[in-house]
Amino acid sequence: MSLLGRAVTRVEDHRFLTGRGRYVSNTPSSDSSAYWLSFVRSPVAHGRLLGIDVSAALDMDGVIEVLTGRDVDLPPIPPVFGGLTHPLMVRPIVASDRVRFVGEIIAVVVATSETAAVDGVAAVVEDIDPLDVVIDPIDAVSTHIHLFEGAGTNVTYSGSLASTGVDDSTDVFEGCEVVVEQVIVNQRLAPCPMEPRAAVVVPEGERLHCYLTTQTPQLARDTLAAQLKVDVDKIHVIAGPDVGGGFGPKDGWYPEDILTAWVALRHNRTTRWHETRSESMLGLYHGRAQVQTLRIGGGRDGRIEAYEMDIVQDAGAYPSLGAWLPDLTMMMAPGTYDIARVRARSRSVVTNSTPVNAYRGAGRPEATAAIERMIDLFAGRAGLDPIDVRRRNLIAPFASPRPNAMGTVYDSGDYPAALDTLVRHCDIESVRAEQDRRRTSGDHLQLGIGISTYVEVTGGPSAGSEHARVSVSDGGHVTVYTGTSPHGQGHETSWAMLAASELGVEMADVSVIHGDTDLVPEGVGTYGSRSLQLGGSAVVKVSRELIDEAKKVAARHFEADESDIAFDVERGVFHVAGTPSMTMAWGDIAAASETPLTVHGKYQASSATFPSGAHLAIVEVDIETGDVRLRRFVSADDAGRIINPMIAYGQRHGGIAQGIAQALYEEFSYDDFGNPRGGNLAEYAFPSAAEMPMFELLDVASSTEANLLGVKGIGESGTIGSTPAVHNAVLDALAHLGVEHIDMPLSPFKVWSAIPRD
């Protein structure tokens, strides 16, 4: 019987909940002779590195050596998209001439213990001549202060996109009766995964066994080989084996990983490093960080006719994937709406701050936050209900691919159904009546209702692919090898469900192997909500091919034509058609096979998928203190076919919580000198379960033919829809007081400060 669609409990959770997770920092744990690394990091945001005095550190017990940038013979980290960013703006593994953000590595202490390494760092004295700092991305566009001499600019990448017939000279707002302009800051966020980064590298002969906290082990292997100038087969990467959260920033390469491997190779000794939470806040790539200048226009009847966005993306000190993220924002700019004229442009700039990378949603939350905030502002200016404005402008239901105004081809969707499902469930009229009573009475607790609709792209901007291998042992045990690399997504459960359902075996008879490049040499990894639609489809494709191979073995055994062999998936056996009593189980097939019973394959999707939905938030705002309390949150999400509702709901819960956190709590900021505000979890606020209501999750679904399973991504949807819903709810609570907009996060002080006082 197929397991698909059933709420199967996650098999991996037992080890996580009983403290038996296998993380980098405790794997392997038996080598007492290992060297430890700790890093000297720049205390200033921008300056010339004049010298480093390491003498005191070298005199300390346990310190083996202290390496500066002049000692480390490694090439700079290559940009993620080679030709797309400025060629001079590359990141050195260890800074040697100039530092560009607080936290940049300027020296490496190698010691016999972690304590000695940390003490050695404290003894190093650096001499840095401070330079002027650029923190504001808008200032970075035109300032004479350039982070990279010779570049002549801080702009590292630019792009533009527009609907058909619209160019730079087009007045897209011609004829619009209502035009609204607003500058919106989509603030910088620190990812804060539960497990900070770590690396353990074990030399063995000519090979390096590298345990890393990575989302993309095959990419990490290839990058290490290129940086260390060794053959790829000399590098063995193990992701974890368990990775405690990633959210995007662990999809890439970092100097710390490369240096740990380089020192291990240099000394032929196991080398270890793990970062503190404070180091993680400074060194792990940040997310978001867009400044958006937006205009929206249309008729007084609520029909939106034009939309324009100008994005300045803060890429941080060294352009990484973050510099390219505005492309995703622009391609998803119109969201769920049928808008005739849309124009967007972007510029990505370097600033004296931690580099920016993909973070849960990666460019798509920024697009949704922009259009959904502008829809509410447009409705308010036109004197219309924001739900009615959305209904009037939503793209009509469609079952076959159709382009949005930017030419991005959505696979399928029913956006009005999601909004209607949400509104029916929440009884909006009674909430509005309570809101009116509070406004009339002058209650200090004002009520706000916020709506957002969203559509996002998952699996990559276009079609993607993934690898899988499925093997069966003589005892009938099935092993699935997947190129995906989970960090909380439940792949061990989902992939076992898929293989068991295809092969007709029990889930208990399926093992899932991931994250080990020796066992899974080919793979792409886990990011961008790609796993089930690509990795899961790969498992299904290979399982079906394995059935075909098994039929050949059964045909030889039964002395029958291969075309006469039937597979009974309910019993998990093969037999000659018409003779169901004489069977071969999977163990029999494997034992009779002349070669190991295994199939490897690659699945290629036909296109990306576009999950969608609608979210609603109800908040109370204390206008005397600015305090915001989220009282209710409801989401209607369309992720296509749901394979395991329990896992899908878990992803939605986690995503919604992160989106709410951006709206109300989180922001990583810097002072005018580039000093971080929020370098630890005592200063950087995010919510606990105590601040969250019980989320109400409603299901809507549209079919897709983009992959074998008919699924769409679900890992980022909650993050994308929830943020503008909460943002709009708070502004709705304050609208009668004349407050039109407040940038996120909507902290009590910011809210209180925005309220007019007598």
N, C-alpha and C positions, 0 to 999 in steps of 0.2 A: 504494500500500500504506500502511495506517495506521501511523503512528509511535508510537501510544499504547501505553504499557507497555514501551517499549524504553529502555535506558539510553543516552540521547543526551547526548553531551558538551556542556557549556554553551558557547554561542557567545560570551557576554560575557567569559569568563574570559581569553581571549587578551589583551585590552587591560589587564585588571587585573594579570595576571601579568607583563606586559612594561612596567609602569609608565606605561601610557597612559590610565589612568582620568581622567575629566574632572570634577574636584571643584571646589567653590565657590572654594576658596582659589587656584586657578590658572585661573579662568574669570570674566570675560575678563581677560587679563593685559597688554593693550597700553596701557591708559590710565595714563600716568605722572603725570597731574595729579589723580588721585583723592585724596580726603580719607580719612583713617583715623580710626577710633574706638577708644578704649580707655576702660575704665570704672573709676571709683573705687568700690570696694566696701567695705561696712561691715566693720570689723575686730572689732566686738562683736556679740553675739547679740541684745541687746535694749537699747534706750536711746532717749532723746529727742535728736533731732538739733538741737543748739542753733545751729550755724553751720558754714559751710565757707569756708575762706580759699583763694581760687583765684589770688591776686595773683602768687605766685611762678611758677605754671604759665603764666600769661598773658605773663610776661616772657620765656619761653623761646622760642628759635628754632623756628619751625615750628608752634607752637601757634596755632590760629586762634581758638578760643573754648573756654570751659569752662562747661558747662550744668548747673545744679542742678535740683532738683525744681520750684522756683518758676519756672524758665525754660521748662520743658517743658509745653506746653499740650496734653496728651493725656489722654484718659479712662483710668481704671484698667482693668486687664485683666478682662474679664467672667468670672464663674465658668463652668465647663464645663457644669454643669447648673443653670441660672439659679435656679429656685425651690427647689432641693434643699439648698443650703447657706446658711448665715447671710448675709443681705444686706449686713451691715456688713463682712464679712470678704473684702474685695476687695483686689487687689494694685495699688499704684500703679506706673506705669512707672518713675519715679524717686522714691525715698523723699524726703519733704520735712519731715516732722515727727517720725516715729518709724521706727527700724529694728527688724526682727524676726528676722533671721538673719544669721549671718556669710556675707558674699558678696552681700548685697543691694546693688543699685546705688544710689549716692547722688550721683553726678555723672558727666558725660560729657565726655571730652576729645576735641576735634576738632582734627586736625593734618594737616600735609602729608605725613607719613610715619608708618609704624608705629612707628619708633624714637622720633620726637618725641612721639607720642601716649602711649606707655608711659612715657617720661620725664616727661611732663606729669602723669600720674597720680601718680607718686612725689612730685611737688612740691605736691600738694594736701594741705591740713591740715584735718582734720575735728574738730569739737568735739561729742562725744557724751556725754551724761549717762547712765551705765549704770542700767538697771533690773533688777529681779529676773528671773531666767531660769526658764523651764519647759522641760525637756527630756524628762523621763519622761512618756509618754502617760497612764499610770495617775494620776500626780500631776495632770496637766492636767485630768482630769475634775472634780476637786473643789477645787482650789486657789483661793485668793482672787486670785492673780496672773493677770490677764487680758490677752491680747495685744491685744485690740481694746476700747478704752474704749467704753462704751455697749452692748456686746453682753451684758455680765453673765455670760458663760460662755465657756469654750473649746470647748464642744461645737458643732460646725458642722453635723453631720448624724447622724441616728440611724435605725435600722430594726429590724425584727423579722420573723421568718418561722417557721412551725411546721407540722407535719404536721396532717392533718385530725383534729379532735377534741381537739387539744392547745391549751390557752391558758395564761395566766400562773399560774392556780391549780392546774393539773394537776401531780400528782406523777408525773412520767414514769418515775421509778425505783422505783415501788411494785412489790414482788414480785421485784425483781432480787436474785439471790443474791450477785453480785459487782458492786461499784461502784468505779470508779477515777476519781480526780480529779487533774488535772495542769494547771499553768500552763505554757504554751509560748510562747516568744518567737520569732516569725518575723522575723528581724533585718532591719534597713535595709540596702539594697544600693545601690551606685553603678553605673550601667549600663555605663560605660566603653566606648562604641563606638570602633572604631579611628579614625574621623574625628571629632574634636570639632566643635562647631557653628561655622558661619561664615555670613556674609551679604555679598553684593555687590549694590548697587543702582545702576542706571544710568538716569538721567533721559534721556528722548528726547521732545522736544516736551511734550505734556501727559501722557505715560505714564511709568511707572516699571517698568523691567525688573529683577525681583528674583530673584537667584540665592540659594537658601536650602538648608540641610541639613534638609529636611523629609520626613516620610512622607506628608503630606497636602497637596499643592500647591494644590488647589482651596479647601480650608478656609483655608490660609494667605492666599491671594488675597482671599477674602471678609473675613477678619479684618483684614488690612491696610487694605482699603478702608473698613471701618467705623471703625477707629481713626484713620485719617488724614482721614476725612470726605470721601472722593472716590468717584466712581462706580466700580463694579467693573471696567468695561471700561478704566479708566485704570491698572489693576494687572496686570502680566504676571509670573507666578511660574514659575521653572524650578527644579525639584528637582535640584540638583547642577550639571550633568546627571547625575552619578553621586553616590550618597550612600553613605558608608562605614559602614554599620551604623546601626541605630536602636533596636531592641528595645522600642519603645513611647514612650520619653520624647521622641523627635523628632516625635511625633504631638501637636501642640499649638502654642501660640504663646508667645513669650517677649519680654520687654522689649527684648532686644538686637536682635531682628529688626525690631521696630517702630521703635526709635530709629534704626537704620541707614537705614530708608526715610524717616523723618521728617527726618533731617539731609540726606539727598540731595535731598529736596523743598525743604527750607529754603534750600539753597545752589545748587540746580540743578547738581549736580556728582556724578560717580560717588563713592560712599562705600563703604568696605570695613571689615570687622571679622572677625577670627577669634579664637577663644578658645584659651588655653593649656590644657594638661591639668589644671593646678591649678585654673584657673577652671571647667573642665568638671566637676570633682569637686564643686565648691560650687554651681554654677549650673544644671547639667543636672538635671532632676527625678530624684529617687531612686525606689526601688521597695520593695515589701513593707512592713515596719514595722508588723506587727500583734502585739499581745499577746492571747493566746487563753487563756481559762479554760475548761477542757474537762472533761466528765464522761461516762463511758460505763458502761453496766450491762447485765447479762444473766445467764444461767444458768451453772452450773458445767459444763454440757454444751457450752459454747461458743456458744450461741445469743445474739446481741446483741439486746436488746429496746428499749434507750433510748440516746439520745445528745443531749448538750446543749452548746452553745457560746456563750460570751459574748466578743465581740470588742471590743477598743479599738484603733482604727486611728489611727496617727500620720499626720496629713495634712500636717505641716510648717507653716511659718509662714503660708502662704496656701492655702486649700483649692482643689485642682484635682481632676483625675479620681480621685486617690488617695482622696479623702474618700468616694467612692461605691463603691470596690472591695469593701467588705464585703458589698454586695448580691450580688455574684458569688460570694463565699465562702459566703454563707448558702444560695444556691440550689443550690450543689454540695456542701453539707455532708455528706450521707450517702455521697457517692462512688459506688462500685460495689455498695453493700450494701443489702440489703432489711431496713431497720430500721423497726419499726412506729411508734415515738414519737421524734420529733426536734423540738427547739426551739432557736432561735438568736436572739440579739439583738446589735446592734452600736451603738457610738458612735464617731464620728470626731471627733478633737480637733485643735486647732492647737497647735503647739509652736514653740520658737525654733530651727528647723532648716530645711534646704532642703525646699521643697515636694515632695510625693510624687505620682507619676503612675503610669500603667500601665507595668509592666515585664514582659517576656516571661512571659506566663501570666496576669498581672493579676487577682489574686483567686482564681484556680483553683489555683495551686500552694499557696497558703495553706490552702485547703480540704483538699487531698490530704495535705499535710504533717500537718495536725491529725488527721484520721481514721486515717491509717496509723500514726502514732505511738501513738495510743490503742488501736488494735487490738493492737499488740504489748504494750502495757502491760496490757491486759485479759487477753491470753493468758498473760502471765507471772504475773499475780496468780491466775489460775484454774488454773495448772499445765498449760497446754495448748500444743500446737505452734501457732505463729502461722500456719503455712500451713493447718493443719486448721481453725482458726477462720475464716480467710478463705473457704475452700471452703464451710463451713457457711452462711455469710451472704451470699455473692455472689448478686446478682440472676440468675435463670435466663436462659438465652439467649432473645432476643426479636428478631423480624424486623420488627415494626411498632411505631410509637411507643407508649411507655408512660411514665407519670410516676414520678419518685422520690418519696420521702416529703415533699419540700417542694413538690411540684407541678411541678417542672421536667420537661418532657417530653423524654426521651431518644429519639433517632430509631431506633437499632438497636444491637445489640451482643451479643457472646458473651464475657462476662468470664471464665467458667470455662475456656474454651478457651485464652485467653491465659495464665492461670496454669498450666494443665496443660502447655502447650507449653514454658513456661519451666522447670518442674520436671523434665520429662522430659529436656530438653537438658542440664541442669546436674548430674544425678546427685547430688541433695541428700544421699542416705544416706551416700555416701563422704565428702562434705565434713563431715557431722556426726561421722562416725567419727574423722576427723583432728582435729576440734575437741575431742572427748572425750580423745583421746590427749594433746593439748597441755595441757588442763586438769589431767589426772591427773599429768603429769610436772612441772607448774609452769613450763613454758616461758615465757620472758619475752615471746615473740611469740605472742599469743593470736589465735585465728581467730574472725571474726564473719560471720554470714550475715544479710543484710537483704533483705526482700521488700516490695514495694509493688504494689498495683493502683491504677489510676486511671481516671477518666473526666473529660473536660473539655468545655466548650462552645466551639465555634469559629464564626466568621462573625457574631458578635454574640449578645447574650442571646436574640434571637428571629430572625426572618427578616431578611435583608439584601439589598442590591441593588448593582449596579455597571454602568458604562457601557462601551461599546466602539463602535468604528467600523472597518469594513473597506473598503478601496478597492483597485481594480485599475487599473493603467496600461495604455496602449496596447501596451506591450511585454510585458504579462502579469505584471508585478511586483506583488506583493500587499503592501499596507501595513496593519498593524494598529495602531490607536490605542486605548490602554487607559486607563481611569480609575484603575487601580492604579499604584502608584509604588514600585518595588522598591528595596531597600537591602541586597541580597545574596541575594534569593530565587530569582533565575534566571528572571524573567518573560520576558526576551527569547527564551530557549530554549523555555520551556513554551508560550508563546502562539504562537510560530512553529510548534511541533509541532501544536498544535490546529488552527490555520488551514490548514496544509499538509495535514493528514489529512482535513479536511472538504472542502477545495477541490481536492484531487488534484494539488497542485504540490509542487515540491521545497522543502525548508526554506531552501535558499540563495536562493530567490526570494521570501522573506517578510522584511520589515523590521517591527520593533516600535517604536512611538513611545510614550513615557510621560513623565509628570512636567512637561509644558509646557502651561500653561493656555491659551495661544493656540491650540495644536494640539489640545488635549484640554480644552475648556472645562468639560465635565461629568465629574465623577468623585468617588469617595469616598476612595480612598487605600488604604494597606497597613498593616494592624494586625490583631491578634486572629485570626491564621491564617485570614483571610477570602479571600485572593487567588484561589486556584484555584477554589474552589467558587462564587465570585461573579464575579470578573473573568474566569476561564477559561470559565465557563458563558456569560458575556456574549459572548465571542469566538465560541464555538460557535453560539450563537443567531443572532448577526448574520451569521456565515458562511453558515448555512443560509438566512437571508433573502436573502443576496446571490445564492445559487444560484437562488432563485425569481425574482429580478429578471433574472438572466442568461437564464433560460429565456424570458422575454418578448422579449428582444432576439433570441435564437436563433429563436423562432417567427416573428418578422417576416422575418428573413433567409431562412429555409427556406420561408416562406409556408405555415406549418403551424399547427395549433391548439397553444396553449401546453401543453395536456394531453398532446400527443403528443411533447413534447420530453423526451428522457432525458439524464441527466447520468451519465457514466461516470467515477466517482471514481478508478478505477485509472489511467486515462489523462489525467484532468483535461480532458475534452472534452465538448461537447454535440452531440447528433445527434437526428434524428428516429427514434423507436422503429421498429426493424426495418430501419433504414438506417445501420448503425454505421460505414460507410466514409466517409460525408460528415460531417465534423465541424467544429466551431468551438472553438478553444482560448480560454483566458481573454483573451489579447491580442486575438484576433479579436473577441470579445464587446465588450471595452472600446472598440476602434476603431469598431465598428458602433453603439455606444450613442449615442443622441441627447443624453444628459446624462451627466455623470461617473458612472462605475460605482462607486457607494459606498453603503453602508448604515450608518446609525447606530441604535443601540438600547440599551435598558436591560434588564438581566436582574434579575428579582425572584425570590429563592428562596422556597420554601414554608415553610422553617423553618431554624433553626440545625442544625449537626451536632455529634455528640458522639463524638470519637475516644476510644479507650480502650486499655488494655494492662496489662502487668505487667512490673516491673523487678526484677532481682536483683543485689545487690552482695556481693562477698566481700572482706573487709578483714583485714589483719593490724594489730594494735595492740601496740605495744611498751609494756608496762605499767611499765617502768623509766623511760621518757622521755615517754610520752604520744603518741609519734609514730604517726600513722595512715597506712598505705599501702594504697591500693586495688589489689587483686590481680586482680580479675576483675569485669567488668560485662556483664550480658546483658539485652537488652530484647526484648519481644514487643509490637509496636505495631500497632494496628488503625486505619488512616486511610482505610478504604474502598478504592475503586479507586485504584491507583497509576498515574499518568500517565507519570512518568519516575523509575524507581527510583534513578538516580544522584542526582537532586536531592532526592528524599525521604530517602535515606540521609544526604546532607549535612546536611539540616535536623535529622535525628535525632542525628547526631554532635555538632553544635553545641549543640543543646538539652541533651543529656546532660551535656556538659562544663560548661555553665553551672549546671545543677542540682547536679552534684558540687561545683562551686566554692562554692555556697551552703552545702552541708553541711559542708565541711571548711575553707574558707579565708576567704570574703568577709564583711566587716561594716564598715559605715560608722557610726561612733559619735561621741559628743560627750562632753566632760568636763562637770562640773557648772556651768561658766560658759558653756556653749554653744559652746566652741571645738572645731572639728572635729578628730578623730583620723583621719588617713588622707586628707590633702588632696592626695596625689600617689601615683603607682604604686610608689614606694619604700616606702610605708607601708601601702597598701591591697593586700592579697594576693589574687591569683588564680592559677590553675595554668597552666603551659605544657603543651605536648604531652608533655614528659618525665615529668610526674606522672600521665599518663593511661595506662591499659592499652589494648590494642586492644579496642574495643567489639564485642560479638557481637550482631548484629541479626537477630532472628527475625521472620517475617512472619505475621500473622493478618489476616483481613479479614471484615468484615460489610458487606452492601450497604446503601445508603441511597437513598431517593427524594427527598431534600430538595433536590437540584439536578440539573441536566442531566447532569452527568458522573458522578454517584454517588460523589463524593469527599468526604472529610472533611479538616479542617485537620491539618497536620503540624508547623508551625513551632514550637509551644510544647510539644508532647507530651513531648519528652525532658526539658525543664526541670521538668515537673510530676511525672513518675514517678520520676526519678532521685534527687531530694533526700531523700525519706523512705526510699528503699531504702538509701542510704549511711548516713543517720542511724540507721536501725534496725540496720544491720550493726555499727556501732561499739558501740552499746549491747548488742547480742547478745554481742559479744566480752567485755564487762565484766560481764555479768549474773551470772555465778557468783561475782563479787567483791562482790555486793550493790549494784551501781550500777544504778539504775532509769532515770534520765533526766539528760541534759546538754543544755543549749540549744545550738543552732548559733551560730557555726561551731565544729566540734569540733577546735579548735586543740590542739597538744600540751600547752600549759600547762593548758587547761581540763580535758582528759582526765586528765592526770597529777594535777591537784588533786582530782579527783573519786574517785580510787582510794583506798580505805581503806589506811592504813599501820599497821603494828604499833607 
